[in-house]
Structure formats: C-alpha cells, structure tokens
Amino acid sequence: MALGQNPLIPLIDIQQQEQPSNTSSYQLITFGTTTGGSPYAGATYANIFALECLIQDKSGAAVYQMTGTVASPSWTAIGTGAAGATGPTGYTGYTGYTGETGYTGYTGAGTTGYTGPTGYTGPNGATSATGATGYTGASSTVTGYTGYTGPDGPTGYTGYTGPIGPIGTTGYTGPTGYTGPNGAAGATGPTGYTGYTGAGNFTGYTGPDGPTGPTGYTGPDGPTGYTGYTGYTGFTGYTGPTNMVVNELVTTAGGAATENLSAGNFASVANTDTVFVQLMNDGSNNVSVVSSLTNNGSVDVVFSGDPSNDAVVSVLVLNPLA
C-alpha cells in the first residue's frame, strides 16, 4: 500500500519518504510510482522530492531519477522496460487531530468589518516510521589539467651519454676436474746459523747458510679433471658517439611547416649523423614536431604546421664512430 498522495502531485503515488529531523517541517519523497510520464519539475515543486529520488512509471515506459535540486527538481530517464514489482509499503501512522478554528469577528456596517484572529492550530500528528532511504548516487570530481610550465632560462647542457649495450649471457662453467692427492712431504733440513749483528749503524756479517736438507719424495700427480665448456662471450655494448652538437633554436617566420637549419654548427652535419629534436615551446600556432632528418650540411625539422617565429626547439646531433 502506498503512503499516500500529495495534492500538488496527484499523479504520484508516494512509496517511500525520508525520516524527518526534529526541526524538519516536511518529508522528501525518495521513491514513488506514476502513470503520467515524466514527473513534475521546476521550482513550483520545491521541497517535495529528495536528491536521486526514483519515480517508476507503472506502464513500463521508464524509471526517472531526480537530477536537479530539492528547490527545483528535474528528471532523467535511466531505464525502460516492464515495471518491476513494488516492494511492501511501510505502516502508515495515524493522523493527528486538527486544532479548533478560531472565532470569526463581527462584520461592521458599511465597510468590511474587523476579522478576528485566527484560531490556534493544533500540533501535527505522529508520523509513521519511514522505510530505508534509497542509495545516494556516486559523484565525480573532475580536476582540471595543470597549466604549461614555460622553459627555464638558458642552462648549460649536460653532454649526451651513449646507451649501454646489452650484456651477453654468462657462459656455462664446466665441472671442476678431480684434484689428485698431495704427495708425501720430504724432511726439512736444519736451519743454518745466523751470523752476529755488527756494531754501529751497519748490518753485521751474515753467517753462511746451513746445509739444505734433502728434498722429500714428490708423490705422483693425480689425474687432471675434464676442463669445462667455456661459455659464450656476451655481446659488447654499443660505444657512444664521439662528438655531438646541441643547440636551442627559435624558429623563423618562413610560412612553411619545414624548418631548415644550415648555419653555424649545422653546416658540417652529415646525412649519416643522428638528430634528436625536443619541442620546448609550441609558440603562438601551437605546433608539434612531426619528424627530423639530417642532410649533408643541414638539418630539416618538420612541424605539424607553420611554427611562425616563436616556437622553440632543442636540437641534438650525434656523430657516430669513425
């Protein structure tokens, strides 16, 4: 059973309302049904519908979600198809009594007489328990992008470090061969007499060495173990370039997308060199770098459009090993 109807919205059957606070003077509808299409919208229906309130069209046309504000509701259809089953309606509490109406004052002769004060309005009756409040839809916060940071002042460039070549795999180490037993050690002869130390600052006479005892018998060598397989030596990494040219350049107003650099350090560029270009400032035409190419005596940088005279690029040219 529905909770009832509001005379301002006669086509809405109220199924669920918010639990009012101690200071609230109205209950916002959180769920209801209708047979009249899109629900009521606009400031005329303020303080009736809760945020994210759902109204189901019993004809199966759609389910409407309140996407406006409590002060000015508006609706978005979020689904179509057959109407689902309606959940049980909570118990409806009794309506409180209406206070007595005050007396109407006498009507004077001629002009309209004095209207007596309005009688006391009795307290509102107790309201029944309200069903659970519907879910609150997720909200998203879009953070704006961080603005472009302009290039720093001219700082000396750190030289380019050539890439480290791949390290080859370590070869397989063969098993260690068998070590034969140690031979018998021969007797050690007696140590010879040590001569006396001379007086003063000079070293005294060193006595003759004693006789060297016979060398003991050397046992036979054990069998030599099999020498393991020598692993493959890894690939030697690429050695970095021997020379490089770095410049930060501002484009000219040539009117074309291709910028040719052929003066100064670029006059000696060869078509075998490698060039790297980084866009430092896209200029007033907001261009981007498409490609770059070295020629004999110049470098061509191709932009997405005319770079005008205020785009800034950093150009690095590498000379390979001779």
Summary of the structure (lengths in Angstrom):
residues: 322
radius of gyration: 49.5
end to end distance: 92.7
largest distance: 163.5
contacts: 705
relative contact order: 0.10
helix: 2%
strand: 24%
